[in-house]
């Protein structure tokens, strides 16, 4: 019912899983990943216990092939399962049980696996494999999404589409780094919606960085980050507001004022926010003065 990819980024050590299915909230079922340990996908008749047990085996030092063999040897329903593992060193292994409903299969590449079951075509997993190979230099998230798009273009789930997810954890050298954990629970176009969420995630990362620079008094740096956030998601009113305020703080009111005016004209609550910021944020006082001219 599902197709997925599990992969490691050789450049950063990041690990990720991406999946689409005609099943509600597939992101809560299929993927698991832990920084510095590994990533797992379990599907077909998913063995949810594979996720915790598999990660534990990887923590103990087993590689992907050894961990997978251990899981399957202890599972009476192994022939009904499809499961894939990539470890923190890039070892990769996958299993498609003989009782999985056709079309079902998998391919293991260099540091990644692709797997699918109940597809419209047996070309799905090979298309995913080739798409990831061709796009992996773009970064792990983009490579994962490219594989899902290719799987859909090659036929996708026999029953259609409903939910999708992408889960990425940072490399083992940066376990406190920020990953990606985005889910589309129920949609007529889950891959389109997942890409929209990935775009918003990138935009708000810039906004978060802008907040940090603003708090340190780096107004020009904050302006750059807020502007990048707005450019990535111009439909978001809040990002327009902060891009405008950031420009005013950086000494560029001619660029910032139209953004602020447009925001407060659409919703007067943003003008009230400027007033509440006024005591602590000098740029807010300047923005209010300019707006009231």
N, C-alpha and C positions, 0 to 999 in steps of 0.2 A: 504493500500500500504506500510505499515511501521510497524516496531516493535521497541519498545523503553523501557528504564528503567529509572525511577526517584528514587533517593535514597539519604539518609543522612547517613554519617559516625558517628555513636554514639560516637566514641572515640575522634574525632576532631571537630565535628559539621560541617564539610564540606558537601556541597550539590552538587549533580551532575545529569546530564542527558546524556545518550548515546543512539544512534539511528542508524538504518540502513534502507535503502529504495531503491526500484527501482524508483528513482526520482532524478532529478538533484538538487544538493546543498541542501540536506535535512537539513543540519546544520543551514541554514538560516531561516528555517521554523518552525521546531518542538520545539527546546529547548529554555528555558529561565531560568536564575537563578540569584539570588542576595545574596551575603554574609549576613548572619544573618537574612534573610527573608524567602527564600524558593526556590523551583525549580518546573518547570512546563514543561510538554510536551503536545502539541496539534497536533493532526494528524487525519487521515481519511479525512474528509472534514475540514481541520484545521481552527479553529477560531483564526486568528492571534491576534485579540484584546484580547483574553484570557490571553496572556502573560503579557502585561502591566497592564491590569485590575486585573488579579489574583495576581500579585505581590503587587499591591497597596492595595488590600484587606488584604493580609497577613501583610503588614506594619501597617495597622490599628488595628491589633491584632486578626483578625479572624484566626481560625485554618483551616487546609486543607479541612476538610469536609464542614465547613461553607462557605468557599470561593468558593468551587466547586458548592455547591448548589446555591449560589448567581449568579454565572456565568451562570449556566444552566437555571435558572428561567428567566433570562433576554435575552435568546437567542432563537429565533424562529427556528433555525436549529439544536437544541441540539441533536435530534435523529440521525443526520447525522455526529455527532462529536465523537471523542474519545479524552479524555483529562485526565491528571493525575497531581496531586499536592502533594508535600511533603513540610511541613512547617519546620521552624527552630527548632522546638521542636521534630521533628520526626513523627508528625501526617501525615497520608497518606490517600489519597482518589483518586478514579478513576471512570471514566464513559465511557461506551461503548454504543453508541446510538443504538436503535433498527433497524435503517435503515443503519447501517454500513454493508458493504459487507462482507459476510463470506469468510473464517473463521475469526472471530473476537472475541476478548474477553480480559479480564484482570484479574489479581490477585493482591490483596493488602497484603503485608507482613509487618513485623515489621520495620517500617521506610523506606519502599520502595514500589513501584508499578511497575508491568510489564504489557504492553499492546501491542496488535498487531491487524492488520486487513488485509484482503485479503491475508491470509497465505495459504501455501500448506497443512497445517495440523493444527488441533486444539490443537496439543501438544506443539506448539511453546511457548506460554506464561507460561505454567507450567514448561517447560524445563528451561526457563529463570529464573523463580522464584527459582527453586532448585539449579541452578548453582550459582546464587548470594548468596544464603544462605550458600553454601558450600565453597565459596571463599572470602566472605566479610572480613575475618580476614587478607587477603593479602593487604588490602588497598582499598580505594574507586575506584580508576581508574581501578585497576586490576579486582575488582569485577564487575564493569560495563562492561568491555570488555568480561569477562567470560560469562556474561548473553547474550551478543550479539552473541558470538560464539555458545552458546547453542541453541539460537533461530535459527541460520542458520543451525546447525546440525539437528534440529528437522523439518526442511522443509523450513523455511524462507519465503520470499515474493514470492507469486505465480508467479510473472513476472520475478524474478531474483533479481539482485542487481546492484546498481549503485553508491550510495553515503552513507557516514556515518559521524558521528561526535561524539565527546565527549566534554562536557562542565562541568567543576568543579570549584566551587568558594570556598574559604577558610572558615573556621569556623567563627562564629560571633565574637569570641574573638580576631580574627586576620583579620579584614576586609581588611587590606592593604597587606595581604599575597598574594603570587603568586598562581593563579589557573592554570587551563588547559583549553584551548580553541582551539581545533584542528578539522579540517574539511577535508574530502576527497570529492571533489565536483563531480567527474566523474571518475569511475575506474571499471575495470572488476573484481577487488578483493578489494572492499573498506575496508573490515575488516582487511585484510592483510596489506594494506597500512596504515590504522589507527594505527595498532600496530607498524608499522615502525616509524610513526611520534611520537608516545608516547615514543618509545625508544630514538629517537633523542632529544625529549624535555627533557628527563631525562639527556642525555649526555650533552646538552648545559647548563643545570642548573649547572652541575659540573664545566663547563668551566667558566660560569659567577662567580661562587664562587671562582674559581681560580684567576680570574681577580681582585676580591676584596682583596684577600689575598696578591696577588702580589703587589698591590698598597700600602698595609700597610707594606710591607717589610717582610711578612711571607712567605719566599721562600719554606720552607719545606711543609707548609700547601698548598701553591699554587701547588706545585709539586703533592701532593696527589690528589688534585681536578682535575688537568689537566690529570693526569694518569687515573683517574676514567672516565673522559669524553672520552678519547681515547679508553679505554677498552670497553666502552658501544657502541661506533660507530667507529670502527677502519677503516672503509671505507672513513671517512671524512678526507681529507688532512689537513684541518685547525686544527683539533683536534690533529693530529699527530705532526704538527709543534709546537703547544703550549705545548704538552706533552714533546717534545724534549727540547724546550727552558726552560721549568720549571725544568726539570731534571738537565740541566746545571746550572741554577741559584741555585739549591739546593745542588750543589757540586758533582753531579753524571754524569760527561760527558760521561763515558763509556756506560751509558744507554741512555743518551739524544742524543749523536752525531749521532748514526745510524738512529734515527728517523728524525733528521734534514736533514741528507744527503739524505735519501730516498725522503724526501719532495722536496728539492730543485732540485734533479735530475729529478723528474717528471715535475717540473714547476719552471723555473728560477725566476719567480716573487717573490717566497718566499725568495730567496737570497737577492733580492732588498729590501724586507720588513725588513730583518735583518739589512741591511745597514741603513735604515731609523730609526730603533729603536736604533741603536748604540749610539747616543748622550745621550739618556735618560735611557737606560736599560743596565747596565754593563754586564749582561749575554749575551746580543746580541753581544757585542764586543768580549767576550770570545768565543762565538759560531763561529763567523767569523774567529777568529784566528785559532781555531781547524779545521774548514772546509778547510782552505787554507793551512794546513800543508801537 
